[in-house]
Amino acid sequence: MPPKPSATQLTTPGNSASERVWTIVLSACVGLGVVLVLNLIGPLQIKTDAPEGEIVRVDLSRILVDWEYYQANDGRLVNRRNPFAVQSFMWIAFCIGFGELWLRRRAHRHERSAITAGLLPEDESSMIHADDLKAIYIKARGSSRTAVLPILVRRLTMEFRKSRSIERANALLDSSLALFQHRSDLNYTLLRYLVWVIPTLGFIGTVIGIASAMSFAGSGVVDSEDLLSPTTQRLAVAFYTTLLALVHSGILVLGMSLMQAREEAVINDAGQYCLENLIMKLMQPDQLESIRSGRS
């Protein structure tokens, strides 16, 4: 009786529910760490010297974490941090998205290694008949329970041993590849949601910032001649929120597109591997019998 596969063989990395939950939790903690660091270091500003003093050309703290740091018209230094700004939630969502991409990368590497494991006879001269399939099935079963190629090999060998039909095995290969493509697409559900929710958070932050600026402008707290600078400061923070959201979303969309293309390529390679090294080499019982009779 063949040995039972170990726990590391049974599940493809990235497909375990517990692994995904832990990755989300750890990624969220990394996002919290990023927010904490950005709120502690700085302010991150790019300044240039001018006759009237230093001029802030780019205020990265305001863009990244809504940290307002500037000289007011009355000479007072405004140093206002906001660790609970919309940008904080965007950073957490962004880090969770990167955690998902890391999981998909691990799954892709595992799937790719299964193709190079030599589960099927790869020399062009060898042919496969029903008596050879048991050993192939046992080898695939000991490789992985969730990787695409071992599943395909197990399904095809079982189908041919049962039906003795190459056509039915080939039809099973086509339907299985379609199911695997659908499964691969489902694995990106959370990433697609994050790609949508990050720009949504950015627009929410912009609306909140514009409302805050307009409320400040109409509050009468400062004189009208001194109103322009603090109002524009608040409006700048509002629009920077959308800018950061679009950058986050663009990076995640790029990573998701590249990784999904790689996973789909692995599925296609697994199907081609089975077609060339199993389906095209299978021999039906009547073919094997005619070859044996011809030799005798």
C-alpha positions in Angstrom: 0.0 0.0 0.0 1.5 3.4 -1.0 2.5 5.7 1.8 0.1 8.5 2.7 1.2 11.9 1.5 2.4 14.3 4.2 0.5 17.4 5.2 2.8 19.6 3.1 1.9 17.6 0.0 -1.8 17.8 0.4 -2.4 21.5 0.0 -1.0 24.0 -2.5 0.5 27.0 -0.7 -2.0 29.9 -0.9 -5.1 27.7 -1.2 -5.5 26.9 2.5 -8.2 28.9 4.3 -6.2 29.2 7.5 -3.2 30.4 5.6 -5.1 33.1 3.9 -6.7 34.3 7.1 -3.2 34.5 8.8 -1.8 36.3 5.8 -4.6 38.9 5.9 -4.1 39.4 9.7 -0.3 39.7 9.3 -0.6 42.0 6.3 -3.1 44.2 8.2 -0.5 44.4 11.0 2.2 45.4 8.5 -0.2 48.1 7.3 -0.7 49.4 10.8 3.1 49.4 11.2 3.5 51.5 8.1 1.0 54.0 9.3 2.7 54.1 12.7 6.1 54.7 11.2 4.9 57.4 8.8 3.3 59.2 11.7 6.4 59.0 13.8 9.2 60.0 11.3 9.2 63.3 9.6 7.6 65.5 8.6 8.7 64.3 5.2 9.1 67.5 3.2 11.2 68.5 0.2 12.3 72.1 0.7 14.2 74.7 -1.2 15.9 77.9 0.0 14.4 81.3 -1.1 15.2 84.9 -0.1 12.1 84.9 2.1 13.0 81.6 3.8 12.5 77.9 3.1 9.8 76.9 0.7 8.1 73.5 0.9 8.0 72.1 -2.7 6.6 68.7 -1.8 5.0 67.7 1.4 5.1 63.9 1.5 3.7 63.6 5.0 0.5 65.4 3.9 0.2 63.1 0.9 0.9 59.8 2.7 -0.7 60.1 6.1 -2.5 63.5 6.3 0.1 65.1 8.6 -0.3 68.9 8.4 3.0 70.7 9.2 3.2 74.3 8.1 3.7 77.9 9.3 0.4 79.8 9.7 0.0 83.4 8.8 0.3 84.5 12.4 3.6 82.8 12.7 2.3 79.8 14.6 3.6 76.4 13.7 0.8 74.0 12.8 1.8 70.4 13.6 -1.3 68.3 13.3 -1.1 64.5 13.0 -4.0 62.3 12.1 -3.3 58.5 12.6 -7.0 57.7 11.9 -7.2 59.5 8.6 -8.6 57.8 5.5 -5.0 57.3 4.3 -4.4 55.0 7.2 -7.1 52.6 6.1 -5.8 52.8 2.5 -2.4 51.7 3.6 -3.9 48.8 5.5 -5.9 47.7 2.5 -2.8 48.1 0.3 -0.7 45.9 2.5 -3.5 43.3 2.6 -3.4 43.3 -1.2 0.3 42.7 -1.3 -0.2 39.8 1.1 -2.7 38.3 -1.3 -0.2 38.7 -4.2 2.5 37.0 -2.1 0.1 34.1 -1.5 -0.6 33.8 -5.3 3.1 33.9 -6.0 3.7 31.0 -3.6 0.9 29.0 -5.3 2.3 29.8 -8.7 5.8 28.5 -7.8 4.2 25.4 -6.3 2.2 24.8 -9.5 5.3 25.4 -11.7 7.4 23.0 -9.6 4.8 20.2 -10.1 5.2 20.5 -13.9 8.9 19.9 -13.6 8.5 17.0 -11.2 8.4 14.4 -14.0 5.1 12.8 -13.2 4.7 11.4 -16.7 7.1 9.7 -19.1 8.4 12.6 -21.2 10.4 10.7 -23.8 8.7 10.7 -27.2 9.2 7.0 -27.9 7.3 5.6 -24.8 3.7 4.6 -25.0 1.3 4.2 -22.1 -1.3 1.4 -21.7 -3.8 0.7 -18.9 -1.4 -1.4 -16.8 1.1 1.5 -16.5 -1.5 3.9 -15.2 -1.6 2.6 -11.6 2.0 3.6 -11.0 1.4 7.0 -12.6 -1.6 7.5 -10.4 0.3 6.6 -7.2 3.1 9.0 -8.1 0.7 11.8 -8.8 -1.2 11.1 -5.6 2.0 11.4 -3.6 2.9 14.7 -5.2 0.0 17.0 -4.2 -3.7 16.9 -3.6 -4.5 20.4 -4.8 -2.0 21.3 -7.5 -3.3 21.4 -11.1 -1.1 18.9 -12.8 -1.3 16.1 -10.2 -5.1 16.4 -10.2 -5.2 16.3 -14.0 -3.0 13.2 -14.0 -5.2 11.4 -11.4 -8.4 12.3 -13.2 -7.2 11.2 -16.6 -5.7 8.0 -15.4 -8.8 7.0 -13.5 -11.0 7.9 -16.5 -9.0 5.9 -19.0 -8.8 2.9 -16.6 -12.6 3.0 -16.3 -13.7 3.8 -19.9 -10.7 2.7 -22.0 -11.5 5.7 -24.2 -9.0 8.3 -25.3 -11.7 10.6 -26.5 -13.4 10.6 -23.1 -10.1 11.3 -21.4 -9.4 14.2 -23.8 -12.9 15.6 -23.1 -12.3 15.3 -19.4 -9.0 17.2 -19.8 -10.8 20.1 -21.6 -13.5 20.4 -18.9 -11.0 20.2 -16.1 -8.9 23.0 -17.6 -11.9 25.2 -17.8 -12.7 24.5 -14.1 -9.2 25.3 -13.1 -9.3 28.6 -15.0 -12.5 29.5 -13.1 -10.9 28.5 -9.8 -7.9 30.7 -10.6 -10.2 33.6 -11.3 -12.1 33.1 -8.0 -8.8 33.3 -6.1 -8.5 37.0 -7.0 -11.9 38.0 -5.6 -10.5 39.7 -2.5 -7.8 41.5 -4.6 -10.4 42.8 -7.0 -12.4 44.1 -4.1 -9.4 45.8 -2.6 -8.6 47.4 -6.0 -12.1 48.8 -6.0 -12.3 49.8 -2.3 -9.0 51.8 -2.2 -10.1 54.4 -4.8 -13.5 54.5 -3.1 -11.7 55.3 0.2 -9.7 58.0 -1.7 -12.9 59.6 -3.0 -14.5 59.5 0.5 -11.4 61.2 1.9 -11.6 63.9 -0.8 -15.3 64.5 0.0 -14.6 64.7 3.7 -11.6 67.0 3.1 -13.6 69.4 0.8 -16.5 69.5 3.3 -14.0 70.2 6.1 -12.4 73.0 4.1 -15.7 74.6 3.2 -16.9 74.3 6.8 -13.7 76.0 8.0 -14.1 78.8 5.4 -17.6 79.6 6.5 -17.0 79.3 10.3 -15.6 82.8 10.7 -12.7 81.6 12.8 -10.2 83.7 10.9 -10.4 87.0 9.1 -11.2 86.9 5.4 -7.8 88.2 4.4 -6.1 85.3 6.2 -8.6 82.7 5.1 -7.0 81.6 1.8 -3.9 79.8 3.2 -5.5 77.5 5.7 -8.4 76.7 3.4 -6.1 75.7 0.5 -4.1 73.6 3.0 -7.2 71.6 3.8 -8.2 71.3 0.1 -4.7 70.0 -0.7 -5.0 67.2 1.8 -8.4 66.3 0.4 -7.1 65.9 -3.2 -3.9 64.2 -2.1 -6.1 61.4 -0.7 -7.4 60.6 -4.1 -3.9 60.8 -5.6 -2.5 58.2 -3.0 -5.6 56.0 -3.6 -5.0 55.9 -7.4 -1.3 55.1 -6.9 -2.1 52.2 -4.5 -4.8 50.9 -6.9 -2.5 51.1 -9.9 0.2 49.1 -8.2 -2.1 46.4 -7.1 -3.8 46.2 -10.5 -0.4 45.7 -12.2 0.6 43.0 -9.7 -2.7 41.2 -10.0 -2.6 41.3 -13.8 0.9 39.9 -14.0 0.3 37.2 -11.4 -3.1 36.1 -12.8 -1.4 35.8 -16.3 1.3 33.6 -14.8 -1.3 31.4 -13.1 -3.3 31.0 -16.2 -0.1 30.2 -18.1 0.7 27.4 -15.6 -2.7 25.9 -16.1 -2.3 26.0 -19.9 1.2 24.4 -19.5 -0.2 21.7 -17.3 -2.9 20.9 -19.9 -0.3 20.8 -22.7 1.9 18.6 -20.6 -0.9 16.1 -20.0 -1.8 16.2 -23.7 1.7 15.6 -25.0 2.8 13.1 -22.3 -0.4 11.2 -21.5 -3.3 11.6 -23.9 -1.2 11.3 -27.0 0.7 8.3 -25.6 -2.3 6.3 -24.4 -3.0 3.0 -26.1 -6.4 1.5 -26.2 -6.6 -2.3 -25.5 -7.3 -3.2 -29.2 -4.2 -1.2 -30.3 -2.1 -3.0 -27.7 -3.5 -6.4 -28.7 -2.8 -5.7 -32.4 0.8 -4.7 -31.6 1.4 -7.9 -29.6 -0.1 -10.1 -32.3 2.0 -8.5 -34.9 5.1 -9.2 -32.9 4.1 -12.8 -32.5 
